[in-house]
Amino acid sequence: MLSPVENLSDNHIQFLRQTLGAEFVSTNASDREYHSHDQSFHHPHLPAAVVFPDSAAQVSAVLKYANEHLIPITGWGAGTSLEGHTIPVLGGIVIDLMRMDKLLRVYDDDFQVDVQAGIKYKDMNLKLAQHGLFFGPDPGANATIGGMIANNASGTRTPGYGATRDNVMRLEVVLANGEIIQTGTRSVKTSSGYDLVHLFIGSEGTLGIITQATLKLYPLPEHFSVVIASFEDIEGATRSVSAIMGAGLHPIALEFLDPYSARVLNTTGEFRLHEKPTLLMEFHSATSHAIEHELALAQELCSDNGCISFEAGVGRAERDRLWKMRHSHYEVLVRTHPGISFLVGDVAVPISRYPELVAACERELLTLGLRGASIVGHAGDGNAHPVVPYLPGDDASHARAEQVFANMVHIALELGGTATGEHGIGIGKIPFMAQEHGNSLAVMRAIKNTLDPNGILNPGKMF
Ligand SMILES: Cc1cc2nc3c(=O)[nH]c(=O)nc-3n(C[C@H](O)[C@H](O)[C@H](O)COP(=O)(O)OP(=O)(O)OC[C@H]3O[C@@H](n4cnc5c(N)ncnc54)[C@H](O)[C@@H]3O)c2cc1C
């Protein structure tokens, strides 16, 4: 069992300074504080030092040294995780990849790109737009590609483009002993060997540090349309999700808002939403004629399920306005509920069970009797984000919120789903690993022990 390392000896610091350059090794209070937490409520813990490498060779040298001296290592992308992933619970060294942020090569004809892991996906997409291309997955925060791969992040566009898992072809990874490996291929198909690319996707920095990736891209679409559909009841809205996905329509995004979330978003003044269960949708098409056809079919399916209002907008500006509003949900919720804090759930089920999941989560939230309880979700992939309020500083209130949070996970698991659709395990979801994975958890542990026998990589996470 690895011991905590709260301070590094002079020898350790000297090694790091010689390897990276003195200005890229920090033990100052502000850098350590900044890298002591993520965006969750989990207790922060200070690292002993933060380093800023600029190459796989430097990452390799740091890992080799840390492995020999049993120093805990935590990878850091943008620190936007929501389950305590980046908290260096045993101190040691945080490796911040912010300097490894280069777009290395675009393969225009293959719709692929090579990038360093520290590039942020929104910045990357701005550069790729010059090539008429983009990367599909879109978590709400401006995360790094390394962090998205490590968490298998997804977002609103998952129904159209899949999760990060579906869009990574090749990886360069530094293992715990400092060895640098390349795995995967740019070939669209391969049957060669174990699929190590997908082993590292979602591994949360516990198996290696990702330094480079080849990503799958898509051509920028020509025609956009968006829909805001409001329903009399939650059942109608959630049933429409299955109907739309099952009818061969291909929404790029299909999001759910409960009435309270619609009310919160109305305070922005951007849209006048009906304060009813609501679906937000986006479609891309090659021709304007195809868009009209898709919208007509979507409207018919929604009407069959009790839709009371179906507003469609066409064009990029309408699309951008809609998602700006949707992505502001959490920030507006926090701003309009002073004195209340929130846990953000992340449960997912097969889409046929989505109505049951949302109904059960609504019932759980009602038991809290607090303002702000609400549900948004990436309905098109069966993912719900119940927002669970509690009174900060009130231990009993926090414990009640945690209980509701746990109840929702158990409900999702019983419906054939998962404890986490996209935020990952980190610290917060560890208690549910055994229930979800059964005896395959032991196989995961064996893989961890093989690749990181000293347990230096992101200790205290996942298991
Ligand atoms: C407002 C907001 C909205 C969000 N919306 C979504 C959403 O819609 N969908 C979604 O999936 N997530 C969402 N998230 C969560 C978060 O943005 C994602 O999980 C994202 O993938 C984290 O990326 P990051 O660069 O911030 O990684 P970090 O938080 O820095 O790190 C994530 C994990 O990966 C490890 N890690 C980081 N870089 C590497 C690397 N190069 N190699 C190996 N391990 C590494 C870290 O040690 C940590 O365990 C949201 C977060 C916020 C704050």
The ligand as an SDF file (V2000), in Angstrom:
LIG
                    3D

 53 58  0  0  0  0  0  0  0  0999 V2000
  -19.9390   22.6890  -15.9840 C   0  0  0  0  0  0  0  0  0  0  0  0
  -19.5030   21.2850  -16.2890 C   0  0  0  0  0  0  0  0  0  0  0  0
  -20.2020   20.5510  -17.2330 C   0  0  0  0  0  0  0  0  0  0  0  0
  -19.8090   19.2480  -17.5260 C   0  0  0  0  0  0  0  0  0  0  0  0
  -20.5050   18.5700  -18.4820 N   0  0  0  0  0  0  0  0  0  0  0  0
  -20.1000   17.3260  -18.8160 C   0  0  0  0  0  0  0  0  0  0  0  0
  -20.7800   16.6010  -19.8350 C   0  0  0  0  0  0  0  0  0  0  0  0
  -21.7510   17.0660  -20.4320 O   0  0  0  0  0  0  0  0  0  0  0  0
  -20.3280   15.3720  -20.1380 N   0  0  0  0  0  0  0  0  0  0  0  0
  -19.2360   14.8200  -19.5180 C   0  0  0  0  0  0  0  0  0  0  0  0
  -18.8430   13.7150  -19.8560 O   0  0  0  0  0  0  0  0  0  0  0  0
  -18.5980   15.4720  -18.5310 N   0  0  0  0  0  0  0  0  0  0  0  0
  -18.9820   16.7060  -18.1700 C   0  0  0  0  0  0  0  0  0  0  0  0
  -18.3180   17.3710  -17.1900 N   0  0  0  0  0  0  0  0  0  0  0  0
  -17.1990   16.7000  -16.5000 C   0  0  0  0  0  0  0  0  0  0  0  0
  -15.8010   16.9400  -17.1180 C   0  0  0  0  0  0  0  0  0  0  0  0
  -15.7550   18.1150  -17.9010 O   0  0  0  0  0  0  0  0  0  0  0  0
  -15.3720   15.7620  -17.9760 C   0  0  0  0  0  0  0  0  0  0  0  0
  -15.3090   14.5760  -17.2190 O   0  0  0  0  0  0  0  0  0  0  0  0
  -14.0050   15.9430  -18.6590 C   0  0  0  0  0  0  0  0  0  0  0  0
  -13.7070   14.8050  -19.4230 O   0  0  0  0  0  0  0  0  0  0  0  0
  -12.8420   16.2030  -17.7200 C   0  0  0  0  0  0  0  0  0  0  0  0
  -11.7530   16.6600  -18.4960 O   0  0  0  0  0  0  0  0  0  0  0  0
  -10.5610   17.4950  -17.8600 P   0  0  0  0  0  0  0  0  0  0  0  0
   -9.6180   17.8590  -18.9550 O   0  0  0  0  0  0  0  0  0  0  0  0
  -11.0580   18.6130  -17.0280 O   0  0  0  0  0  0  0  0  0  0  0  0
   -9.8990   16.3710  -16.9760 O   0  0  0  0  0  0  0  0  0  0  0  0
   -9.4940   16.4150  -15.4410 P   0  0  0  0  0  0  0  0  0  0  0  0
  -10.6730   16.7390  -14.6070 O   0  0  0  0  0  0  0  0  0  0  0  0
   -8.3000   17.2760  -15.2830 O   0  0  0  0  0  0  0  0  0  0  0  0
   -9.0430   14.9020  -15.2330 O   0  0  0  0  0  0  0  0  0  0  0  0
   -9.9900   13.8650  -15.3910 C   0  0  0  0  0  0  0  0  0  0  0  0
   -9.4050   12.5250  -14.9710 C   0  0  0  0  0  0  0  0  0  0  0  0
   -8.4930   12.1260  -15.9710 O   0  0  0  0  0  0  0  0  0  0  0  0
   -7.1720   12.0740  -15.4890 C   0  0  0  0  0  0  0  0  0  0  0  0
   -6.3840   12.6770  -16.5520 N   0  0  0  0  0  0  0  0  0  0  0  0
   -6.4270   13.9420  -17.0200 C   0  0  0  0  0  0  0  0  0  0  0  0
   -5.5960   14.0630  -18.0720 N   0  0  0  0  0  0  0  0  0  0  0  0
   -5.0450   12.8430  -18.2640 C   0  0  0  0  0  0  0  0  0  0  0  0
   -4.1090   12.3080  -19.2000 C   0  0  0  0  0  0  0  0  0  0  0  0
   -3.5870   13.0600  -20.1570 N   0  0  0  0  0  0  0  0  0  0  0  0
   -3.7670   11.0080  -19.0980 N   0  0  0  0  0  0  0  0  0  0  0  0
   -4.2920   10.2140  -18.1360 C   0  0  0  0  0  0  0  0  0  0  0  0
   -5.1630   10.6570  -17.2250 N   0  0  0  0  0  0  0  0  0  0  0  0
   -5.5430   11.9610  -17.2950 C   0  0  0  0  0  0  0  0  0  0  0  0
   -7.1660   12.8010  -14.1820 C   0  0  0  0  0  0  0  0  0  0  0  0
   -6.2130   12.2710  -13.2920 O   0  0  0  0  0  0  0  0  0  0  0  0
   -8.5820   12.5480  -13.7070 C   0  0  0  0  0  0  0  0  0  0  0  0
   -8.6590   11.2800  -13.1220 O   0  0  0  0  0  0  0  0  0  0  0  0
  -18.6990   18.6750  -16.8660 C   0  0  0  0  0  0  0  0  0  0  0  0
  -17.9990   19.4110  -15.9090 C   0  0  0  0  0  0  0  0  0  0  0  0
  -18.4010   20.7000  -15.6080 C   0  0  0  0  0  0  0  0  0  0  0  0
  -17.6130   21.4700  -14.5870 C   0  0  0  0  0  0  0  0  0  0  0  0
  1  2  1  0
  2  3  1  0
  2 52  2  0
  3  4  2  0
  4  5  1  0
  4 50  1  0
  5  6  2  0
  6  7  1  0
  6 13  1  0
  7  8  2  0
  7  9  1  0
  9 10  1  0
 10 11  2  0
 10 12  1  0
 12 13  2  0
 13 14  1  0
 14 15  1  0
 14 50  1  0
 15 16  1  0
 16 17  1  0
 16 18  1  0
 18 19  1  0
 18 20  1  0
 20 21  1  0
 20 22  1  0
 22 23  1  0
 23 24  1  0
 24 25  2  0
 24 26  1  0
 24 27  1  0
 27 28  1  0
 28 29  2  0
 28 30  1  0
 28 31  1  0
 31 32  1  0
 32 33  1  0
 33 34  1  0
 33 48  1  0
 34 35  1  0
 35 36  1  0
 35 46  1  0
 36 37  1  0
 36 45  1  0
 37 38  2  0
 38 39  1  0
 39 40  1  0
 39 45  2  0
 40 41  1  0
 40 42  2  0
 42 43  1  0
 43 44  2  0
 44 45  1  0
 46 47  1  0
 46 48  1  0
 48 49  1  0
 50 51  2  0
 51 52  1  0
 52 53  1  0
M  END
$$$$
